[in-house]
């Protein structure tokens, strides 16, 4: 298939989606690089202090329990178990399951390797070392933020590509997006990450997720 046939095959609506996704990738990478650049220069982020002060002001025993539960939903242990369950579900119940499983595993394993590598590269110390909150090792970027963005974000993608009603797709999308943000905030609330760690983690995870989804969609299109 030559370039002209490809251009004719892709609808105008698809062009808009592709442009938006590329803009998301470029924006996410650019802002992440800006964070990383300031971090390498050992600059202190103003909003890290502001967010920390806000958290200290609103902290309660009830919120401690709530965010302890929420942060576990983004832990390596929890996401690993759920990833195995999701892969099993895709294998038995989803069309075009082979490629969706492959790229889901690429997304999850890849973001784990990328996060670990960047943590070692930047060597940013955590505000607090709290093992019971998975608050060990280096701080930047937040692994809970990158992992939850890719895992729950991929579920949002699968929901969008499913045959569920539009209202159900919106409900899943909104709820899981809120969960991703809450998991990130829980890391700041519990004192094991700076706000900039979480924002950078979400941006990195979003850029990686969109990249994997774009390549997956291209692969499925080629198979058709």
N, C-alpha and C positions, 0 to 999 in steps of 0.2 A: 504494500500500500504506500503510494507516494505522499508527499507532504500536502499536495492540493486535495487529495481525497480525505486525508485526515482532517484538514481544515473544514471541509464540507460536512464531514460526519459529526463534528463537535458542534453542539447547539450554542447559540448566543448566551443562553442562560448558564451553560457550563463554563464558558469563558469567564463570566463574572465570578463564579465560584472559584475557579482556578486562580484568578488574579487576587481575590480576597485571601485565599490560603497562602499564596506566595507572600503577600504583604504581612500576614501574621508571622510567617517564618522570619522574614527579614527584620521586622520590628522586634520580635522576641530576641533574636540573636544580637541585634544592635544594642538594645537596652541591657542585655546580659553582659555584653562586652564592656559597656560603660561602667556597670557596677564593678566588674572585675578589674578594670583599669584603675578606678579609684581605690579599690581594695589593695592592689599591688603598691599603690603610692601611700598606703597606710593612712588614708584619710578617714576621719570619723564621720559617720552618716548622722545628720541632724535628726532625721525622722526615727532612727533607731532609739535615740534617747527619748524622743517624744512618745513613741509607742510604748516604750518601757514604763514611762511615767503614767501613761493612761492605764496600762494593765495593772500597775500597782494600786491605782485608785479604785478600780472596779473589782479587784480580786475578792472572792468570797469562798467559803468552804464548799458551797453548792457548785459554783463554777469550777472549782478544783476537780471535783468528782466528774462533772460533765466533760471537761476537756481531757481528763485522764482517759476516759472511755473513747472520746473522739480521736485522740492521737493514736490509739491502738489500731484504729481502722486504716491508718497509713503506715503501719509498721512493716518491716521486711517480712516478718513471720506471717502476718495476716495476709498481705498481698501475695506472698508466695503460695499459700494454701488456696486462696481464691483464684489465683492464676491457673493452678492445676485444675480446679473445678471448672473454670471458664473454658479452658482448652478442651476438657472432656465434653462439655456441653456443645461446643462448636463442632467437635468431631462427629457427634451423633445426631445433632438436630439442625445444623445450619448448612444452607447451600454454599457452594464454592468454599467448603470448609478448609480444604488443604491450605490454600493461600492465606486465608484469614488467620488460621492457626500459626502459620509460619511467620507472618508479619506481626502478629500479636506477641509471639515469643521474641522476635527480633526487637520489638519496641520495649518490652519489659526487661529483657536481659541487657540490651544495649544501654538503656538509661541507667541501669545499675552500675555497669562498668564505667560509663561516662561520669556519673556522679562521684564514684570512688576516686577516679583519676583526678578530677578537678579538686576534690577535697585535699588530696595529697599535694597537688600543685600549689594551691593557695595557702594551705596550712593555717587557716584562721582558727584561733582558739575560741571555744564556746564561752558564752557568758557564765554558764555553770555546767559542771560535770555531774549529771544525775543519771546513774545507770538504770534505775527503775523506770525512767522515761525514755530509754534508748538514747540518752544524752551523753554519748561517749565519742571519742575520736574528734576529728576536725569539724568545723561548723559550716563552711561555705562550699557549695550550696546545700540547702536543706534536702536530705534524702527523702524524708517523708513528703515533702512538697513535690519533688520530681516524680517519685514513684506513684503518688496518688493522682497526679495530673495525667500520667500516661495510662495507668490502669483504669481509673474511672472514666477518663476521657475516651478510651477505646470502647468502653461499654456504651457511652453516649453515641459514638460513631456507629456501633452495631445496631443500636436502637433506631437511629436515623435511617439506616439502610434496611431495616426490617419492614414488615407489612402491617405493623401496628397502626392504630389510628393516630392522626396528627396530634390530638390532644394528649394522648399517652406519651408520644415522643417528647412533646414539650414538657410534660410533667417529669419524666425521667431526666431530661436534659437539665432542667432548672434545679431539681433536687440534688443531682450528682455534682453539679457545678457549685452549689452551696456547700456540699460536703467537702469538696476539694479545698475551698477557701477556708472552711472551718478547721480542717486538718492542719493547714498551714498556720492559721492563727493560734491553734493549740500549742504549737512548738514555741511560739513567742510567749504565750500566756504561762506555760510551764517553766519558762526561763532557760530553755536549752538551746535556743537559737535567737539571733538578732532578726529584726523585721527584714533587713536587706537580704539575709540568707534565704528567707522564705520567698520573697518576691523574685529573687534570682532563680530559685528552684522552680517556681511556677513558670517563669519565662522559658527556662531551659527545657522543662518537661513539655510545655506547649509546642515549642519549636520542633522538638524531636517527634512528638506525637503527630503533628500535622505532616511532617516529612514522611513518616512511615505510612500514614494513611494515603497520601498522594501517590507514593510508589505502589502501594497495594492496589489502589484504584486503577492505576495505569496497567499493572499486571493483569488484573481482571479484564480490563478493556481489551488488551492484546489477546487474551485467551478466547474472547468472543469473536 
